[in-house]
């Protein structure tokens, strides 16, 4: 009976060790996947909109596209020189809310 008990204890210990190793491996894989997703999302461009000029008018571009997403009926030459310079360089905004607020500022 003692020999049986000793073998059971050893087998149980091996089983517990195997479960611990599997859990650690699973956690490690999940951490690597999460890190890869974070790295992938950080390499994507953060700018969603660029406020710029298109054929003399104020225009909204999506990301780094050359063709405007929307052209506004607001001639850039009517804006103050400082704003014209900023528009010429391109004003980068990340959200639609920021874009709306910026457009409201130019309209007023």
SEDREN-547313 format. One record per residue (C-alpha): y, x, z; residue number from 1; residue in one letter. Coordinates in steps of 0.05 Angstrom, whole numbers. Layout:
% SEDREN-547313
<node><v>Y</v><u>X</u><w>Z</w><pos>NUM</pos><code>a</code></node>
...
% end
This chain:
% SEDREN-547313
<node><v>0</v><u>0</u><w>0</w><pos>1</pos><code>x</code></node>
<node><v>49</v><u>57</u><w>15</w><pos>2</pos><code>x</code></node>
<node><v>36</v><u>88</u><w>-54</w><pos>3</pos><code>x</code></node>
<node><v>51</v><u>20</u><w>-86</w><pos>4</pos><code>x</code></node>
<node><v>114</v><u>13</u><w>-45</w><pos>5</pos><code>x</code></node>
<node><v>138</v><u>84</u><w>-64</w><pos>6</pos><code>x</code></node>
<node><v>126</v><u>70</u><w>-138</w><pos>7</pos><code>x</code></node>
<node><v>164</v><u>4</u><w>-133</w><pos>8</pos><code>x</code></node>
<node><v>223</v><u>38</u><w>-99</w><pos>9</pos><code>x</code></node>
<node><v>226</v><u>92</u><w>-153</w><pos>10</pos><code>x</code></node>
<node><v>221</v><u>40</u><w>-210</w><pos>11</pos><code>x</code></node>
<node><v>274</v><u>-3</u><w>-177</w><pos>12</pos><code>x</code></node>
<node><v>320</v><u>58</u><w>-171</w><pos>13</pos><code>x</code></node>
<node><v>310</v><u>75</u><w>-244</w><pos>14</pos><code>x</code></node>
<node><v>325</v><u>4</u><w>-264</w><pos>15</pos><code>x</code></node>
<node><v>389</v><u>2</u><w>-223</w><pos>16</pos><code>x</code></node>
<node><v>411</v><u>69</u><w>-251</w><pos>17</pos><code>x</code></node>
<node><v>398</v><u>44</u><w>-322</w><pos>18</pos><code>x</code></node>
<node><v>440</v><u>-19</u><w>-310</w><pos>19</pos><code>x</code></node>
<node><v>497</v><u>24</u><w>-283</w><pos>20</pos><code>x</code></node>
<node><v>495</v><u>70</u><w>-343</w><pos>21</pos><code>x</code></node>
<node><v>494</v><u>10</u><w>-392</w><pos>22</pos><code>x</code></node>
<node><v>554</v><u>-21</u><w>-356</w><pos>23</pos><code>x</code></node>
<node><v>592</v><u>44</u><w>-359</w><pos>24</pos><code>x</code></node>
<node><v>577</v><u>52</u><w>-434</w><pos>25</pos><code>x</code></node>
<node><v>598</v><u>-19</u><w>-447</w><pos>26</pos><code>x</code></node>
<node><v>664</v><u>-9</u><w>-410</w><pos>27</pos><code>x</code></node>
<node><v>677</v><u>56</u><w>-448</w><pos>28</pos><code>x</code></node>
<node><v>666</v><u>22</u><w>-515</w><pos>29</pos><code>x</code></node>
<node><v>713</v><u>-35</u><w>-496</w><pos>30</pos><code>x</code></node>
<node><v>767</v><u>16</u><w>-474</w><pos>31</pos><code>x</code></node>
<node><v>760</v><u>53</u><w>-540</w><pos>32</pos><code>x</code></node>
<node><v>767</v><u>-11</u><w>-580</w><pos>33</pos><code>x</code></node>
<node><v>828</v><u>-32</u><w>-540</w><pos>34</pos><code>x</code></node>
<node><v>860</v><u>37</u><w>-551</w><pos>35</pos><code>x</code></node>
<node><v>845</v><u>33</u><w>-625</w><pos>36</pos><code>x</code></node>
<node><v>878</v><u>-36</u><w>-630</w><pos>37</pos><code>x</code></node>
<node><v>939</v><u>-11</u><w>-592</w><pos>38</pos><code>x</code></node>
<node><v>945</v><u>50</u><w>-636</w><pos>39</pos><code>x</code></node>
<node><v>937</v><u>8</u><w>-699</w><pos>40</pos><code>x</code></node>
<node><v>991</v><u>-41</u><w>-677</w><pos>41</pos><code>x</code></node>
<node><v>1038</v><u>16</u><w>-659</w><pos>42</pos><code>x</code></node>
<node><v>1032</v><u>46</u><w>-729</w><pos>43</pos><code>x</code></node>
<node><v>1053</v><u>-19</u><w>-762</w><pos>44</pos><code>x</code></node>
<node><v>1127</v><u>-26</u><w>-777</w><pos>45</pos><code>x</code></node>
<node><v>1164</v><u>-60</u><w>-721</w><pos>46</pos><code>x</code></node>
<node><v>1221</v><u>-86</u><w>-765</w><pos>47</pos><code>x</code></node>
<node><v>1211</v><u>-156</u><w>-791</w><pos>48</pos><code>x</code></node>
<node><v>1279</v><u>-167</u><w>-824</w><pos>49</pos><code>x</code></node>
<node><v>1334</v><u>-124</u><w>-854</w><pos>50</pos><code>x</code></node>
<node><v>1403</v><u>-152</u><w>-865</w><pos>51</pos><code>x</code></node>
<node><v>1433</v><u>-118</u><w>-926</w><pos>52</pos><code>x</code></node>
<node><v>1469</v><u>-128</u><w>-992</w><pos>53</pos><code>x</code></node>
<node><v>1442</v><u>-156</u><w>-1057</w><pos>54</pos><code>x</code></node>
<node><v>1487</v><u>-161</u><w>-1118</w><pos>55</pos><code>x</code></node>
<node><v>1549</v><u>-162</u><w>-1074</w><pos>56</pos><code>x</code></node>
<node><v>1524</v><u>-216</u><w>-1026</w><pos>57</pos><code>x</code></node>
<node><v>1495</v><u>-214</u><w>-957</w><pos>58</pos><code>x</code></node>
<node><v>1419</v><u>-217</u><w>-961</w><pos>59</pos><code>x</code></node>
<node><v>1358</v><u>-219</u><w>-916</w><pos>60</pos><code>x</code></node>
<node><v>1300</v><u>-174</u><w>-933</w><pos>61</pos><code>x</code></node>
<node><v>1231</v><u>-177</u><w>-901</w><pos>62</pos><code>x</code></node>
<node><v>1209</v><u>-109</u><w>-876</w><pos>63</pos><code>x</code></node>
<node><v>1220</v><u>-55</u><w>-928</w><pos>64</pos><code>x</code></node>
<node><v>1216</v><u>-101</u><w>-990</w><pos>65</pos><code>x</code></node>
<node><v>1264</v><u>-88</u><w>-1046</w><pos>66</pos><code>x</code></node>
<node><v>1271</v><u>-161</u><w>-1066</w><pos>67</pos><code>x</code></node>
<node><v>1310</v><u>-205</u><w>-1018</w><pos>68</pos><code>x</code></node>
<node><v>1277</v><u>-259</u><w>-977</w><pos>69</pos><code>x</code></node>
<node><v>1342</v><u>-298</u><w>-977</w><pos>70</pos><code>x</code></node>
<node><v>1410</v><u>-287</u><w>-1009</w><pos>71</pos><code>x</code></node>
<node><v>1469</v><u>-318</u><w>-972</w><pos>72</pos><code>x</code></node>
<node><v>1532</v><u>-343</u><w>-1006</w><pos>73</pos><code>x</code></node>
<node><v>1574</v><u>-293</u><w>-967</w><pos>74</pos><code>x</code></node>
<node><v>1606</v><u>-237</u><w>-1007</w><pos>75</pos><code>x</code></node>
<node><v>1600</v><u>-171</u><w>-970</w><pos>76</pos><code>x</code></node>
<node><v>1670</v><u>-149</u><w>-992</w><pos>77</pos><code>x</code></node>
<node><v>1700</v><u>-205</u><w>-949</w><pos>78</pos><code>x</code></node>
<node><v>1671</v><u>-174</u><w>-886</w><pos>79</pos><code>x</code></node>
<node><v>1709</v><u>-122</u><w>-844</w><pos>80</pos><code>x</code></node>
<node><v>1698</v><u>-49</u><w>-868</w><pos>81</pos><code>x</code></node>
<node><v>1657</v><u>-32</u><w>-806</w><pos>82</pos><code>x</code></node>
<node><v>1610</v><u>-90</u><w>-820</w><pos>83</pos><code>x</code></node>
<node><v>1606</v><u>-71</u><w>-894</w><pos>84</pos><code>x</code></node>
<node><v>1583</v><u>-2</u><w>-875</w><pos>85</pos><code>x</code></node>
<node><v>1530</v><u>-30</u><w>-829</w><pos>86</pos><code>x</code></node>
<node><v>1506</v><u>-78</u><w>-883</w><pos>87</pos><code>x</code></node>
<node><v>1504</v><u>-22</u><w>-934</w><pos>88</pos><code>x</code></node>
<node><v>1460</v><u>19</u><w>-887</w><pos>89</pos><code>x</code></node>
<node><v>1418</v><u>-42</u><w>-870</w><pos>90</pos><code>x</code></node>
<node><v>1415</v><u>-76</u><w>-803</w><pos>91</pos><code>x</code></node>
<node><v>1344</v><u>-79</u><w>-776</w><pos>92</pos><code>x</code></node>
<node><v>1323</v><u>-137</u><w>-731</w><pos>93</pos><code>x</code></node>
<node><v>1254</v><u>-154</u><w>-704</w><pos>94</pos><code>x</code></node>
<node><v>1256</v><u>-228</u><w>-692</w><pos>95</pos><code>x</code></node>
<node><v>1282</v><u>-290</u><w>-727</w><pos>96</pos><code>x</code></node>
<node><v>1323</v><u>-306</u><w>-665</w><pos>97</pos><code>x</code></node>
<node><v>1360</v><u>-239</u><w>-671</w><pos>98</pos><code>x</code></node>
<node><v>1370</v><u>-252</u><w>-745</w><pos>99</pos><code>x</code></node>
<node><v>1400</v><u>-321</u><w>-733</w><pos>100</pos><code>x</code></node>
<node><v>1447</v><u>-294</u><w>-680</w><pos>101</pos><code>x</code></node>
<node><v>1470</v><u>-238</u><w>-726</w><pos>102</pos><code>x</code></node>
<node><v>1481</v><u>-285</u><w>-784</w><pos>103</pos><code>x</code></node>
<node><v>1522</v><u>-331</u><w>-739</w><pos>104</pos><code>x</code></node>
<node><v>1564</v><u>-272</u><w>-718</w><pos>105</pos><code>x</code></node>
<node><v>1579</v><u>-255</u><w>-791</w><pos>106</pos><code>x</code></node>
<node><v>1594</v><u>-328</u><w>-808</w><pos>107</pos><code>x</code></node>
<node><v>1646</v><u>-335</u><w>-753</w><pos>108</pos><code>x</code></node>
% end
